Structure formats: structure tokens, C-alpha cells
Amino acid sequence: MTVPRIRRTTLRTLSIDGYRVRMPLSARLVAPTSVGRHPRHRAAVAVVAAALAVVVLLAGCVSPKNQASGQIVESPTAEATGELARYYGQQLEWTACEQGECATAQVPLDYADPAGPSIGIALARARATGGEPVASLLLNRGGPGASGVDFVSQVAGMVSADITRQFDLVGFDPRGVQRSSPVTCVDAAGLDEIIAYDADYSTDAGIQDVIDMYGELGAACEQNTGAALGHVDTVSAARDLDILRAALGDATLTYLGFSYGTLLGATYAALFPEKVGRLVLDGAKPPTLTYLEVSEGQAVGFENALRAYITDCQAGPRCPLDGSLEDGLAQISELFERANANPLPTGTDRALTRSLAFSGIALPLYAQSYWPLLTQALTAALDNNDGSMLLQLADQYYDRQPDGTFSTNSTVAFNAINCLDNPGSADFATMRAEAAQIEEAAPTVGYFFGFGGTVCAQWPVPAVGTLDSYTAEGAAPILVVGTTGDPATPYEWAVKLADLLSSATLLTYEGEGHTAYGSSNDCIADTVDAYLLTGAVPADGTRC
């Protein structure tokens, strides 16, 4: 199966059959939002789910994080003492790099053993243009598995001149991601096999085949990653975030998190409420969602996004989906069935499987500005049995390069982090019941969101779990941003997260796409900027 992830991504220009479009450099965990609707954002940056978004995990659909049995973690007070003091007191050594300045912070591999081995967290910084900064604005674009180091050089195109003037913009690769003790598993050919795999969940043997496939992946991850594989959980990453805050010299955390980054930010607030400064959580994923709630919520979100796309497509002159809305949905379902039975040719040695077809369709659903590209890809597939454009979109989704390599480790990092945070049930009866419920709620795409427990059933390291409480009592005001038409992090999740965090205020964007800040309108941009610059929260119920 396939499950979209949640992360944001920077864009580059991609030309497919003469159609030039801004595509994410790393769109696998993310979904793009519209680019250029706001004058300040015409600089080549967009959101890609997914950002917490959704990423197509082919054979075994894995929903992003959800609540596991509670993990009790004592909330640190003030600046840490004892064995953690050396980490909190470290001096970062910044050197020139492509992103501006780069450094590596040291954190404990295992917070239960702070005197033990350490790992490095990669940082990149764009200095405040106005001189002495008010604070550092730490950035997380989602995933889990997306690189913040890669993001920092693009974020200046999303935020206002006042933000870049007053804040150092600091991106970081969370533990297990890209430059920070990265999860390393199989070669490119091995990853190609996994993301293209079409599972058969109709039999116990078919389910077991998927479990075994991911079991082999996990074994390779353990062999090639080492001890760090068991410590890439979100709670540990949130504790790293507090060490980064201290090492940067900030008394409180100023943070901008998208998609999965909202879950990381909420976890930080729960652990360190007294250190919360100004936290913007855009494209919310509440940490307390059950595994089924995540899977079903995203399935319905993408089903609704697909319905919105088809309605728009059929109102135009060149839509390949004939008849009514329901007829269009049926044609998409038939395409999936055809790709499963006889994968579509692509002009390469790789055919378009059902899993890859969903990946190629899911990516443009992250942003309305990408819908014309989806129309072109579907026209080729439906009218000419040509899967090449959907394959190219799927490759963008997974950060696969034209030479067959993958530019990031975000797919395997996504799996590793989720398997530690909450692996989901691998009981066959439970998975079947959940899959049936999901498919009933989302008949066209629900198939791609079930049986997520197969991915972590044989994961070689035990789950860590989540916290017992996320209310973050005593935290300063937190701003949660939700988009009414968000496919990857449904709007209801933003409502839930704002209710969960004791000091949160909800800001609503009425529109399509995954996340809102930096890709929607002046109302969202100005409200978020005012909060970051002054701490002013919008009136309760503000909608843009």
C-alpha cells in the first residue's frame, strides 16, 4: 500500500512533456501547496506534505504517528545539570556553507544514559539581516524524515522581510535524518522494489509477504545504522530541540513547524512548557490520535482532495475523466486496478504499478496549483496507457533522481521514526477490520491506507511510545494553523491540537492544500508574522 506522509519541501522547475511546473525537490513525505499566490512567496518555496503529510509507502501503508501506550518522561526543569550539563553548555562552531553557516550540536544518543555515547545534530543558519537577532527561529518542515538544513536556504522566500531582519533562521536535521546519524538501510535498487510493490492483502500469505519484506528492510536498517536506529523517536528529538535552544543562546524556544513538525513542537511543549516562547504549528497532527484515526483521517482527506480535483477538472475543456463526479472516481479506481493487474509501460525498464500510480496521483493533490499537471498525467495514462508522467510524479514523491539514486533518506527515516513512536497493530484480524472501515470512509483511495501494521511487525528495535499528557500546562501562547481543505493533515486535527494544548489558539485558512503559512494569503501571513514578532495571538475563531 501507500501512505502519504507529512512534510514540506522546496521546489525546482520540472519539465514533463513540455509542461513546466514547480516541483518539490523532495516531495515524498510532503505535498506541495500553491506557489506565488502571495507576492512575498513568489520565491520558489512551497509546502509538500508531508511535510507530517502523507507519503505513499506502497505495499504497507503506514500512517504517520499516533498515540502508543504512555511513555513516562520527567519534564526537565530550568537548564539541565549533571550529565546533561555538558550538552546544554556546549559552544557551537559555525563555518561557512551553502546554506549560510553550518554547525553540529552534540546530544546524547540515549537520554536514559546521558553519560553514554553522543550523536551530532546538523544545523544550518541564515543570520538575521538586521544585525543582532531577537532570537533564533528554529524550523521543521515535517516528515518525519525531511531535512531542515536543506530547508533553511529556501525559507527566506516564505517569510516576511521583518522576520528575516529580526530572526536568525535555523534549520536542523532531526536525529536519523540526512546529516544527523542518518538511518541507512538498502541500496537504491532495493528501495525501488519496496516503493513499487503491490501487496495482496486478501490472504494471510499475502499479508505475511509484506511483513517479511519490511522485516528484511528493518534488518538492513539495523545492520547499516547501528545503535542509533533505536533512538530516533520523536520524544528524543524533542529533547534534542531543547539542547539546540540552549546552545543557540535562547532562553525560550521560537519555532515554526509544519505537518509532522507540529507533532514535534507539541511534544516539546509537553516536555518543556516553561521553555515555550512562540511556537507556530501549521498543518497539525495531534500526538494523541489513534493509529486508526490517523489512517482514516488521511484517507478521507485525500478522497476529498481527489473529489475536489475531479470537479474542477470536469469543469474544464480537456479533462480525461468523463461523466459525473462519481464516474470520474470510478475511472480512477479502474486505473488502479489496471495498474495492479498489468502495470503500465513508462518508456523505461520500470513499469507503473498500482502503488506508484497512487503516489503519482497523491503528490499533485497537495496543492491546487499542481492540478493541471495531474490532468496531463492522467490523460496519458487513461487515453494512451502511458504511465511515464505518473511515474515521474511518484519519483518526485520519493526523492528519486533521474539517475536512479535517492537524494534523501526520508523514506527509511519515516519508517524508522514511526516504528518507534507507534508501530500499530500487526494482528491480522485487527488490520482487516481497520482496512474495511477505512475503505468504507474513502472508497477510491482507502485501500492505500490500511494494513500499516505490516511495516513495523518485525522491526528490529522496540517501540518507544509517546507521552502520557500533551496539555503543556503553563506554556506561553501557542499558535495552531489549520487549512480546511488540507488532505494530509485534516482540518479537524488542527481543531483537536488547539484544544489539546492548554495555551493554544487556532487560526483557520479556508482553502485547499497542505499547510498555509508561506503559501496562502496575506491574512495568514500577516497574522503569523505578528505572532512571531510581537507574541500577539489572533482573536479566537479567526478565519482567513
LUMVEXFI-432737 format. One line per field, with one value per residue (C-alpha): x, y, z; residue in one letter. Coordinates in Angstrom, 2 decimals. Each point is the difference from the previous one (the first is absolute). Layout:
! LUMVEXFI-432737
px	[X|...]
py	[Y|...]
pz	[Z|...]
code	[a|...]
! end
This chain:
! LUMVEXFI-432737
px	[0.00|0.87|-0.33|0.75|2.18|0.24|2.72|0.89|2.38|1.78|-0.67|1.84|-1.29|-0.95|-0.91|-2.23|-1.03|0.42|-2.00|2.23|-1.00|1.59|0.54|1.34|3.63|-1.06|-3.68|-0.27|-1.04|-1.65|-2.47|0.39|-2.30|-0.69|2.92|-0.11|-3.51|1.49|2.50|2.52|0.08|0.78|3.51|-0.12|-1.10|-3.04|-1.31|0.09|-1.78|1.26|1.39|-2.28|-1.72|-0.41|2.43|-0.82|1.57|-1.07|-0.50|-0.64|-1.84|1.45|-1.83|2.14|0.22|-2.67|-0.44|1.63|-0.11|1.22|3.66|0.81|2.72|0.80|-0.17|3.43|0.08|2.04|3.28|1.12|2.63|2.00|0.95|-2.16|1.76|2.80|-2.55|-1.92|3.20|1.66|1.28|-0.94|2.73|-1.50|1.67|-0.98|-2.14|-2.43|-2.91|1.87|1.59|0.08|0.81|-0.47|-1.46|0.67|-2.88|-0.22|-0.70|-2.19|-1.51|-0.31|3.80|1.21|3.52|0.13|0.70|-1.05|-1.18|0.17|-2.97|0.68|-1.00|-0.09|-0.56|-0.88|0.95|-2.46|0.35|-0.57|2.99|-0.42|-2.89|-2.91|0.28|0.57|-3.04|0.39|-1.61|-1.44|-1.69|-1.51|0.25|1.09|3.16|0.30|3.21|-0.10|3.54|-1.14|-3.04|1.70|1.34|-3.53|-2.02|0.95|-2.31|-2.92|0.27|-0.16|2.98|-0.77|0.47|3.30|1.15|-0.65|0.61|2.81|-1.67|1.30|-0.77|1.04|-0.05|-1.68|1.74|-0.12|-0.45|2.44|3.07|-0.87|0.95|-2.19|-2.01|1.67|-1.56|0.02|1.43|-2.01|-1.04|-1.30|-1.99|-1.43|-1.38|-1.67|-1.69|-1.31|-1.27|-3.69|-1.17|-2.75|-1.82|-2.76|1.85|2.05|2.91|-0.18|0.02|2.91|1.95|-0.24|1.02|3.01|1.00|0.03|1.68|2.89|0.05|0.15|2.84|1.96|-0.70|1.30|3.13|0.83|-1.17|1.10|-1.11|-1.51|-2.90|-1.52|0.16|-1.57|-3.35|-1.82|0.35|3.79|-0.11|-2.03|2.59|2.68|-1.97|0.45|3.75|0.07|-1.92|2.52|3.02|-1.37|-0.20|-3.78|-1.87|-3.15|-0.74|-1.27|-1.13|-1.74|-1.12|-1.99|-1.92|1.95|1.88|-3.16|0.14|3.65|-0.87|-2.90|2.26|2.54|-2.68|-1.14|3.55|1.17|-3.06|2.06|2.35|-2.73|0.43|-1.93|-0.97|-1.79|-1.44|-1.34|-1.72|-0.69|0.46|-1.10|2.21|-3.06|-1.62|-0.44|1.60|-3.39|-0.92|3.14|-0.49|-3.70|0.42|2.62|-1.92|-3.08|2.17|1.44|-3.37|-1.46|2.97|-0.47|-3.70|0.82|2.55|-2.40|-2.74|2.41|1.38|-3.42|-0.91|2.90|0.39|2.56|-0.82|0.68|-2.62|-3.38|-3.52|-0.92|2.18|-0.79|0.89|3.35|0.71|-0.87|2.48|2.75|-0.87|0.13|3.44|1.24|-1.44|1.56|3.40|-0.22|-0.91|2.26|2.38|0.06|3.03|2.06|2.62|2.54|0.85|-2.37|-3.74|-2.68|-1.42|-3.12|2.09|1.99|-3.21|-1.42|3.23|-0.11|-3.62|0.47|2.84|-1.94|-2.92|2.11|-0.43|-2.69|2.66|1.21|-3.40|0.70|3.03|-2.14|-2.44|2.82|1.34|-3.46|-0.67|3.14|-0.86|-3.70|0.05|3.36|0.83|3.12|1.12|3.12|-1.29|-1.55|3.30|1.89|-2.39|0.45|3.76|-0.30|-2.10|2.83|2.96|1.13|2.40|0.15|3.18|-1.82|1.47|-1.96|0.97|-1.11|-0.55|-3.49|-1.88|1.97|0.23|-3.77|-0.40|2.57|-1.46|-3.58|0.90|1.46|-2.80|-2.87|0.20|-3.72|-1.58|1.35|-2.86|-1.53|-3.61|0.52|1.67|-2.79|-2.69|1.80|0.58|-3.68|-0.99|2.48|-1.15|-3.62|0.88|2.19|-1.07|2.41|3.28|-0.71|1.79|3.29|-0.38|-0.67|2.23|2.58|0.96|1.81|2.86|1.06|-1.07|3.59|1.82|3.25|-0.18|-2.86|-2.47|0.64|-3.51|-1.27|-0.72|-2.84|-1.09|0.30|-1.88|3.20|-1.45|1.83|1.25|-0.11|-2.62|0.44|-1.42|-1.54|-0.81|-2.46|-1.14|-3.58|0.94|3.25|0.23|2.95|-0.81|-3.77|-1.37|-1.65|3.48|0.85|-3.15|0.96|3.58|-1.13|-2.37|2.69|2.66|-1.12|1.34|-0.70|-2.01|-1.31|0.42|-1.98|0.78|-3.02|1.55|1.64|3.43|2.31|0.93|-0.59|2.82|2.18|-2.41|-3.48|-0.93|0.85|-2.36|1.85|3.42|-0.63|-1.61|2.83|2.61|-1.63|0.05|3.67|1.03|-2.11|-1.59|-3.49|-2.43|-3.03|-3.51|-1.52|-1.73|1.98|-0.44|1.90]
py	[0.00|3.57|2.63|3.62|1.62|3.40|2.42|3.15|0.31|2.52|0.11|-0.16|0.37|-3.31|-0.39|-2.91|-0.18|3.72|0.86|1.91|-0.03|0.74|-3.41|-0.88|-0.92|-2.55|-0.63|-3.45|0.86|3.10|1.60|3.30|2.89|2.73|2.22|3.69|0.87|2.46|2.51|-0.68|-3.70|0.03|-1.11|-3.74|-1.42|-2.14|-2.45|-3.66|-2.17|-1.43|1.84|-2.45|-0.74|-2.64|-2.10|-2.98|-3.00|-2.38|-3.49|0.57|3.15|1.66|2.83|2.61|0.10|-0.69|-0.63|-3.08|-1.31|2.86|0.67|1.81|2.61|2.41|3.60|1.62|3.17|3.10|-0.73|-3.56|-0.95|-3.17|-2.01|2.17|3.21|-0.51|-0.14|3.06|1.98|-0.88|2.70|-0.48|0.49|1.57|-0.24|1.35|-2.36|0.03|0.89|2.84|-1.35|-3.59|-1.66|-3.30|-0.26|-3.00|-1.76|-3.27|-3.06|-1.28|2.42|-2.85|-0.15|3.59|-0.98|-2.42|0.58|3.18|0.75|3.14|2.12|1.98|3.68|2.71|3.68|3.06|2.98|2.78|2.67|2.81|-0.73|-1.31|-2.50|-0.02|-3.79|-3.06|-1.28|-3.77|-1.67|-3.45|-0.71|-3.36|-3.61|-1.54|-0.19|3.39|2.00|3.38|0.77|-0.20|2.11|2.98|1.51|0.03|1.25|3.65|-0.07|-0.99|2.43|3.77|2.34|0.86|-3.65|-0.36|3.34|-0.89|-3.77|-2.35|-2.73|-3.36|-3.33|-3.34|-3.62|-1.96|-3.12|-2.72|2.47|0.79|1.42|-0.90|-3.65|-0.88|-3.19|-2.06|-3.18|-1.33|1.14|1.88|-3.17|-1.49|3.12|0.01|-3.49|1.04|3.16|-1.74|-3.12|-0.82|-2.02|-2.59|0.35|-2.42|-2.97|-0.63|-0.98|3.33|1.95|-2.05|0.72|3.71|-0.52|-2.02|2.63|2.73|-2.35|-0.31|3.78|0.40|-2.50|1.95|3.24|-1.51|-1.34|3.25|2.56|-1.60|1.03|3.31|-1.90|-0.56|3.69|1.98|0.40|3.32|0.38|-0.18|2.46|2.43|-0.24|0.72|3.11|1.37|-0.57|1.85|2.88|0.27|-0.38|2.83|2.21|0.39|0.02|-1.32|-1.81|1.86|-2.61|-0.41|-3.58|-1.36|-3.28|-2.61|3.03|0.88|-3.34|0.62|3.50|-1.25|-2.63|2.69|2.13|-2.97|-0.72|3.59|2.24|2.58|0.31|0.65|3.37|0.48|-3.26|-0.08|-3.44|-0.05|-3.10|-1.60|-3.60|-0.57|-2.51|-1.58|-1.31|-3.76|-1.88|-0.55|3.68|0.99|-2.49|0.67|3.77|0.14|-2.39|2.22|3.09|-1.32|-1.33|3.49|1.60|-2.40|0.85|3.72|-0.56|-2.04|2.62|2.68|-2.17|-0.86|3.67|0.59|-0.77|-2.83|-2.26|-3.71|-0.96|-0.27|0.30|0.85|0.36|-3.59|-1.12|1.76|-1.72|-3.34|0.66|0.68|-3.26|-1.85|1.49|-1.36|-3.43|0.01|0.99|-2.81|-2.63|1.28|2.80|2.79|0.46|3.12|-0.06|-1.18|-3.33|0.91|-0.53|2.01|-2.23|0.75|1.34|2.27|1.17|1.09|1.78|1.87|1.04|0.89|2.46|2.57|-0.19|1.82|3.27|1.32|1.66|-3.49|-1.24|0.79|-2.27|-2.80|0.48|-0.41|-3.11|-1.60|0.78|-1.89|-2.95|-0.28|0.86|-1.41|-2.63|2.06|0.04|2.10|3.26|-1.65|-1.80|3.30|1.45|-3.08|0.38|3.59|-1.26|-2.28|2.29|-2.40|1.61|-0.63|-2.04|-2.42|1.24|1.56|3.49|-0.49|-2.78|1.23|-3.19|-2.26|2.71|0.31|-3.72|-0.11|2.95|-1.21|-3.53|1.42|2.46|-2.40|-3.08|-0.72|-3.40|-2.86|-2.31|-1.23|0.24|3.50|1.21|-1.47|1.68|3.34|-0.24|-0.70|3.05|2.20|-1.20|0.62|3.59|0.55|-2.43|1.19|0.35|-1.72|-3.15|1.85|0.84|-3.39|-2.77|2.48|-2.36|-2.19|2.48|-0.20|-3.56|-1.29|3.28|-0.93|2.58|0.43|2.86|2.89|1.43|3.46|2.12|-0.39|3.64|2.73|2.81|2.02|1.81|3.27|0.48|3.42|0.51|-2.39|0.63|-2.96|0.49|-2.23|-0.12|-1.03|-1.95|-1.54|-3.60|-1.18|1.57|0.47|3.19|-1.91|-0.88|3.69|0.48|-2.96|1.15|3.51|-1.53|-2.36|2.63|2.08|3.31|-0.44|2.23|-1.26|2.00|-1.34|0.30|-0.67|-1.58|-3.05|-1.49|-1.24|2.74|3.71|2.26|1.01|-1.23|1.41|3.67|3.28|-0.67|-3.17|1.49|3.22|-1.78|-2.51|2.73|2.13|-2.94|-0.76|3.64|1.17|-3.05|1.27|-2.85|0.45|0.15|-3.37|-1.31|2.14|-1.28|1.13]
pz	[0.00|0.08|2.62|-0.58|2.59|1.36|-0.72|-1.91|-2.89|-2.12|-3.72|-3.26|-3.53|-1.59|-3.65|-0.95|-3.64|-0.29|3.12|2.37|3.64|3.33|1.51|3.44|0.19|2.56|-0.18|1.33|3.52|-0.97|-2.21|-1.76|0.55|-2.48|-0.78|-0.67|1.16|2.44|-1.43|2.69|-0.83|-3.66|0.87|-0.79|3.28|0.56|2.45|-0.65|2.36|1.68|0.72|3.45|-3.39|-1.50|-1.86|-2.00|1.60|-2.69|1.14|3.66|0.71|3.01|1.55|1.62|3.78|2.52|3.68|1.43|3.51|2.12|0.49|3.20|-0.44|2.77|-1.13|0.39|2.04|-0.71|-1.75|0.51|2.51|0.52|-3.05|-2.29|1.02|-2.52|-2.80|1.13|0.46|-3.30|-2.34|-3.64|-2.59|-3.12|-3.39|-3.41|-2.08|-2.90|2.29|1.72|3.16|1.21|3.30|1.79|3.49|2.21|1.77|1.92|-2.08|2.84|2.49|2.49|-0.06|-0.48|1.03|-2.92|-3.69|-1.78|-3.53|-2.11|-1.09|-3.18|-0.01|-2.65|0.67|-2.02|2.15|0.73|-2.65|2.49|2.18|3.54|-0.10|2.40|0.14|-2.14|-1.90|-0.15|-3.00|-0.60|-3.30|0.89|-1.03|2.21|-2.03|-1.70|0.23|1.71|-1.14|-3.61|0.86|1.61|-3.21|-1.47|2.94|-0.54|-3.01|2.22|2.87|0.09|-0.06|3.62|0.99|-1.84|1.40|3.64|0.21|-0.77|-2.09|1.23|-1.64|1.44|-1.09|2.81|1.23|-2.63|-2.87|-2.80|1.82|3.60|0.56|-2.99|-0.19|-2.74|-1.35|-3.57|-3.32|-2.63|-1.81|3.23|0.79|-3.52|0.59|3.25|-1.22|-3.14|1.75|-0.34|2.97|0.11|3.31|-0.90|1.51|3.12|-2.22|-1.84|3.25|1.28|-3.19|0.73|3.62|-1.13|-2.58|2.62|2.44|-2.45|-0.36|3.77|0.29|-2.63|1.88|3.22|-1.67|-1.81|2.58|3.24|3.47|-1.16|-1.60|3.43|0.97|-2.85|1.76|0.22|3.78|-0.35|-2.92|2.14|2.76|-2.61|-0.91|3.51|-0.13|-3.33|1.59|2.81|-2.30|-2.16|3.08|0.16|3.31|-1.66|-3.25|-3.06|-2.50|-3.35|-0.63|-2.92|-0.16|2.01|1.35|1.92|1.79|0.85|1.21|2.13|1.53|0.84|1.64|2.10|1.15|0.50|0.52|1.88|-3.02|-2.57|-1.69|-3.25|-1.69|-3.37|-0.79|-3.58|-1.45|3.35|1.01|3.60|1.84|1.61|-3.18|-0.15|-2.84|-1.61|0.37|-1.87|-2.82|-0.45|0.33|-2.73|-2.25|0.23|-0.50|-3.25|-1.14|0.48|-1.77|-2.92|-0.17|-0.03|-2.77|-2.15|0.38|-1.15|-2.81|-1.40|-0.11|-2.39|-3.71|0.01|2.92|-0.62|2.60|-1.70|1.37|3.57|3.08|0.95|-3.51|0.34|3.30|-1.59|-2.81|2.54|1.78|-3.32|-0.67|3.33|-0.79|-3.47|1.35|2.53|-2.61|-2.78|1.02|-2.55|-2.25|0.60|-2.74|2.58|1.60|2.86|-0.40|1.80|2.72|2.02|2.88|-2.28|-1.71|3.34|0.88|-3.30|0.56|3.68|-0.53|-2.09|2.43|2.56|-1.89|-2.29|-2.16|-0.99|-1.21|-3.69|0.17|1.42|-2.89|-2.49|1.75|0.20|-3.65|-0.98|2.24|-0.82|-3.71|-1.04|2.63|0.70|3.64|-0.51|1.44|3.06|0.53|-0.11|2.56|2.19|-0.25|1.17|2.89|1.12|-0.80|-2.71|-2.47|-3.78|0.47|2.31|3.26|2.86|1.09|3.61|2.51|0.82|-0.93|2.33|2.69|-0.17|0.64|2.79|1.92|-0.32|1.08|3.21|0.66|-0.66|-2.20|-0.14|0.41|-2.12|0.97|-3.25|1.17|1.38|-3.17|-2.16|2.09|-0.09|-3.76|-0.59|2.04|-1.86|-3.42|0.94|0.93|-3.08|-2.75|-2.70|1.92|3.32|-1.13|0.17|3.70|1.56|1.35|1.29|2.80|-2.51|-0.25|3.63|0.82|-0.16|0.69|1.75|2.81|2.49|-0.11|2.37|0.08|0.76|3.07|2.45|-0.29|-2.62|1.69|0.59|3.01|0.68|-3.57|-1.64|-2.74|-2.95|-3.50|-1.87|-3.70|-1.86|-3.64|-0.71|-3.15|1.23|-1.31|2.12|3.35|0.04|1.46|2.84|1.23|0.39|2.05|2.16|0.53|0.93|2.55|1.30|0.69|2.97|-1.37|-3.72|-2.33|-3.35|-3.22|-2.98|-3.70|-2.20|-3.05|-1.59|0.53|2.71|2.52|-0.44|1.17|-2.92|-2.64|0.57|0.46|1.72|2.88|1.05|-0.67|1.92|2.96|0.38|-0.45|2.69|2.39|-0.64|0.21|2.95|1.59|-0.88|-0.59|-2.26|1.40|0.66|-3.13|-2.46|-3.57|-3.08]
code	[m|t|v|p|r|i|r|r|t|t|l|r|t|l|s|i|d|g|y|r|v|r|m|p|l|s|a|r|l|v|a|p|t|s|v|g|r|h|p|r|h|r|a|a|v|a|v|v|a|a|a|l|a|v|v|v|l|l|a|g|c|v|s|p|k|n|q|a|s|g|q|i|v|e|s|p|t|a|e|a|t|g|e|l|a|r|y|y|g|q|q|l|e|w|t|a|c|e|q|g|e|c|a|t|a|q|v|p|l|d|y|a|d|p|a|g|p|s|i|g|i|a|l|a|r|a|r|a|t|g|g|e|p|v|a|s|l|l|l|n|r|g|g|p|g|a|s|g|v|d|f|v|s|q|v|a|g|m|v|s|a|d|i|t|r|q|f|d|l|v|g|f|d|p|r|g|v|q|r|s|s|p|v|t|c|v|d|a|a|g|l|d|e|i|i|a|y|d|a|d|y|s|t|d|a|g|i|q|d|v|i|d|m|y|g|e|l|g|a|a|c|e|q|n|t|g|a|a|l|g|h|v|d|t|v|s|a|a|r|d|l|d|i|l|r|a|a|l|g|d|a|t|l|t|y|l|g|f|s|y|g|t|l|l|g|a|t|y|a|a|l|f|p|e|k|v|g|r|l|v|l|d|g|a|k|p|p|t|l|t|y|l|e|v|s|e|g|q|a|v|g|f|e|n|a|l|r|a|y|i|t|d|c|q|a|g|p|r|c|p|l|d|g|s|l|e|d|g|l|a|q|i|s|e|l|f|e|r|a|n|a|n|p|l|p|t|g|t|d|r|a|l|t|r|s|l|a|f|s|g|i|a|l|p|l|y|a|q|s|y|w|p|l|l|t|q|a|l|t|a|a|l|d|n|n|d|g|s|m|l|l|q|l|a|d|q|y|y|d|r|q|p|d|g|t|f|s|t|n|s|t|v|a|f|n|a|i|n|c|l|d|n|p|g|s|a|d|f|a|t|m|r|a|e|a|a|q|i|e|e|a|a|p|t|v|g|y|f|f|g|f|g|g|t|v|c|a|q|w|p|v|p|a|v|g|t|l|d|s|y|t|a|e|g|a|a|p|i|l|v|v|g|t|t|g|d|p|a|t|p|y|e|w|a|v|k|l|a|d|l|l|s|s|a|t|l|l|t|y|e|g|e|g|h|t|a|y|g|s|s|n|d|c|i|a|d|t|v|d|a|y|l|l|t|g|a|v|p|a|d|g|t|r|c]
! end
